[in-house]
Amino acid sequence: MGDRGEGTRSARKRRDIMQAGQSVFLREGYAGAGMEVVAREASVSTATLYAHFPGKGDLFVAVVESAVRNLAHDIEETLDFPGAARERLLAFSHAYARFYTDPLSRAVFRLVIAERRRFTELADHFRNRSRHALGGNAISLIGQLAEEGLLKVEKPAWAAGQLLGMLEHATLVFGLVAGDDVLPRRPIDDICADAVDTFLARYGT
């Protein structure tokens, strides 16, 4: 029981450190983030912090990995959404738009872009993971709808790029320019409906 309790406490401390690290990195940027500040916000000693993450770079990599994994979860769940093509595409589009209007998503994108020179491998990994978690799921959904005869698509990857482009322009790009917390003037429902209807006008059966 004692070992299990130690493991639970260690996992809890690691989670607290990750949450504090994410908050400090997003607030201060990588260069301005101090490990002592992270330790204080996580309510752990610096010795405990360094036992889990030997350096600031290690913590940064872990924070970015966790953010991508958590933020993409809702999008992946829409692949099993039932219904006709429009309903399934709308479910995916809503999850995708929510992802890119989430202040955390925008902030992580901005942070990784800002630190690309310092963390080239991480930036490439982030891009590839995002492409798989986001674009890959769009390709899978469109390919599935095509196999079911609900779409006329020869190259699902091209079609996915067109749908995602319409959504990203009004959500992610807007947020990166206007600010992490600024939402588009048009409701998300309207943005998604317009994108899906335009997409179906091109690829619907």
C-alpha positions as CSV (number, residue, x, y, z in Angstrom):
1,M,0.0,0.0,0.0
2,G,2.9,2.4,0.8
3,D,4.4,2.0,-2.6
4,R,1.1,2.6,-4.3
5,G,0.5,5.7,-2.2
6,E,4.0,7.0,-3.1
7,G,3.2,6.4,-6.8
8,T,-0.1,8.3,-6.4
9,R,1.5,11.2,-4.7
10,S,4.3,11.3,-7.3
11,A,1.8,11.3,-10.1
12,R,-0.2,14.0,-8.5
13,K,2.8,16.2,-8.0
14,R,3.8,15.7,-11.6
15,R,0.4,16.7,-12.7
16,D,0.5,19.8,-10.5
17,I,3.9,20.7,-11.9
18,M,2.6,20.3,-15.5
19,Q,-0.4,22.5,-14.8
20,A,1.8,25.2,-13.2
21,G,4.3,24.9,-16.0
22,Q,1.7,25.4,-18.6
23,S,0.3,28.4,-16.8
24,V,3.8,30.0,-16.4
25,F,4.9,29.2,-20.0
26,L,1.8,30.7,-21.5
27,R,1.9,33.7,-19.3
28,E,5.6,34.5,-19.4
29,G,6.9,32.7,-22.6
30,Y,9.7,30.2,-22.5
31,A,12.5,32.7,-21.9
32,G,10.7,34.5,-19.1
33,A,9.5,31.4,-17.3
34,G,11.4,30.6,-14.1
35,M,11.6,27.1,-12.6
36,E,11.3,28.6,-9.1
37,V,8.0,30.3,-10.2
38,V,6.7,26.9,-11.5
39,A,7.7,25.2,-8.2
40,R,5.9,27.9,-6.2
41,E,2.7,27.7,-8.2
42,A,2.8,23.9,-8.1
43,S,3.4,24.1,-4.3
44,V,6.4,21.8,-4.5
45,S,10.1,22.3,-3.7
46,T,12.6,23.0,-6.4
47,A,14.2,19.7,-5.6
48,T,10.9,17.9,-6.3
49,L,10.5,19.9,-9.5
50,Y,13.9,18.9,-10.8
51,A,13.4,15.3,-9.8
52,H,10.5,15.2,-12.3
53,F,11.9,17.5,-14.9
54,P,15.7,17.9,-14.9
55,G,15.5,21.1,-17.0
56,K,13.1,23.8,-18.2
57,G,13.3,22.3,-21.7
58,D,12.1,18.9,-20.4
59,L,9.1,20.5,-18.8
60,F,8.3,22.6,-21.9
61,V,8.3,19.5,-24.1
62,A,6.0,17.7,-21.7
63,V,3.6,20.6,-21.4
64,V,3.3,20.9,-25.2
65,E,2.8,17.2,-25.6
66,S,0.1,17.1,-23.0
67,A,-1.7,20.1,-24.5
68,V,-1.9,18.6,-28.0
69,R,-3.1,15.3,-26.6
70,N,-5.8,16.8,-24.5
71,L,-7.1,19.4,-26.9
72,A,-7.5,16.9,-29.8
73,H,-9.6,14.4,-27.8
74,D,-13.0,16.0,-28.6
75,I,-12.2,16.0,-32.3
76,E,-11.3,12.3,-32.3
77,E,-14.6,11.4,-30.7
78,T,-16.6,12.9,-33.5
79,L,-15.5,10.2,-35.9
80,D,-18.1,7.8,-34.5
81,F,-20.9,10.4,-34.7
82,P,-24.0,8.9,-36.4
83,G,-26.2,10.4,-39.1
84,A,-26.0,11.7,-42.7
85,A,-23.0,13.4,-44.2
86,R,-24.0,16.9,-43.2
87,E,-24.6,16.0,-39.6
88,R,-21.3,14.1,-39.3
89,L,-19.3,16.8,-40.9
90,L,-21.0,19.4,-38.7
91,A,-20.1,17.5,-35.6
92,F,-16.5,17.3,-36.7
93,S,-16.4,21.0,-37.7
94,H,-17.9,22.1,-34.4
95,A,-15.2,20.2,-32.5
96,Y,-12.5,21.5,-34.8
97,A,-13.7,25.1,-34.5
98,R,-14.0,24.8,-30.7
99,F,-10.4,23.6,-30.7
100,Y,-9.2,26.6,-32.5
101,T,-11.2,29.1,-30.6
102,D,-10.0,27.7,-27.3
103,P,-7.5,30.3,-25.8
104,L,-5.2,27.5,-24.7
105,S,-5.0,26.0,-28.2
106,R,-4.1,29.4,-29.7
107,A,-1.6,30.1,-27.0
108,V,0.1,26.8,-27.4
109,F,0.4,27.4,-31.2
110,R,1.8,30.8,-30.6
111,L,4.3,29.6,-28.0
112,V,5.6,26.8,-30.2
113,I,5.9,29.1,-33.2
114,A,7.8,31.6,-31.0
115,E,10.2,29.0,-29.7
116,R,10.7,27.1,-33.0
117,R,14.4,28.0,-33.3
118,R,15.1,26.8,-29.8
119,F,13.1,23.7,-30.1
120,T,13.1,22.7,-33.8
121,E,12.5,19.0,-33.2
122,L,9.6,19.8,-30.9
123,A,8.1,22.3,-33.3
124,D,8.2,19.7,-36.1
125,H,6.8,17.0,-33.8
126,F,4.0,19.4,-32.7
127,R,3.2,20.1,-36.4
128,N,3.2,16.4,-37.3
129,R,1.1,15.4,-34.2
130,S,-1.4,18.2,-34.9
131,R,-1.6,17.2,-38.6
132,H,-2.3,13.6,-37.5
133,A,-4.7,14.4,-34.7
134,L,-6.6,17.1,-36.6
135,G,-6.1,16.7,-40.3
136,G,-5.7,13.0,-40.1
137,N,-9.1,12.6,-38.5
138,A,-10.7,14.9,-41.2
139,I,-9.2,12.7,-43.9
140,S,-10.5,9.6,-42.1
141,L,-14.0,11.0,-41.8
142,I,-14.2,12.2,-45.4
143,G,-12.8,8.9,-46.7
144,Q,-15.3,7.0,-44.7
145,L,-18.2,9.1,-46.0
146,A,-16.9,8.5,-49.6
147,E,-16.8,4.8,-49.0
148,E,-20.4,4.9,-47.9
149,G,-21.3,6.7,-51.1
150,L,-22.2,10.0,-49.2
151,L,-19.5,12.0,-50.9
152,K,-17.9,12.1,-54.3
153,V,-14.2,12.5,-53.4
154,E,-11.2,11.1,-55.3
155,K,-8.6,12.5,-52.9
156,P,-9.8,12.8,-49.3
157,A,-6.6,14.6,-48.3
158,W,-7.3,17.5,-50.7
159,A,-10.9,17.7,-49.7
160,A,-10.0,17.7,-46.1
161,G,-7.6,20.5,-46.6
162,Q,-10.3,22.6,-48.2
163,L,-12.8,22.0,-45.4
164,L,-10.2,22.7,-42.7
165,G,-8.9,25.8,-44.5
166,M,-12.4,27.4,-44.3
167,L,-12.6,26.6,-40.6
168,E,-9.1,27.7,-39.7
169,H,-9.3,31.0,-41.4
170,A,-12.2,32.1,-39.3
171,T,-10.9,30.6,-36.0
172,L,-7.2,30.0,-35.6
173,V,-5.8,32.6,-37.9
174,F,-8.3,35.2,-36.5
175,G,-7.3,34.3,-33.0
176,L,-3.5,34.5,-33.7
177,V,-4.0,38.0,-35.0
178,A,-6.7,39.4,-32.7
179,G,-5.8,37.6,-29.5
180,D,-6.2,34.3,-27.7
181,D,-9.5,35.3,-26.0
182,V,-11.1,37.1,-28.9
183,L,-13.9,35.1,-30.6
184,P,-15.1,35.6,-34.2
185,R,-18.0,38.0,-34.7
186,R,-19.9,35.3,-36.5
187,P,-21.3,32.5,-34.3
188,I,-19.3,29.3,-34.5
189,D,-22.5,27.5,-35.6
190,D,-22.7,29.8,-38.6
191,I,-19.0,29.4,-39.5
192,C,-19.3,25.6,-39.4
193,A,-22.6,25.5,-41.3
194,D,-21.2,27.8,-44.1
195,A,-18.1,25.7,-44.4
196,V,-19.9,22.4,-44.5
197,D,-22.5,23.6,-47.0
198,T,-19.8,25.0,-49.2
199,F,-18.0,21.7,-48.9
200,L,-21.1,19.6,-49.7
201,A,-21.8,21.8,-52.7
202,R,-18.5,20.6,-54.1
203,Y,-18.4,17.0,-52.9
204,G,-21.9,16.0,-52.0
205,T,-23.7,13.2,-53.8
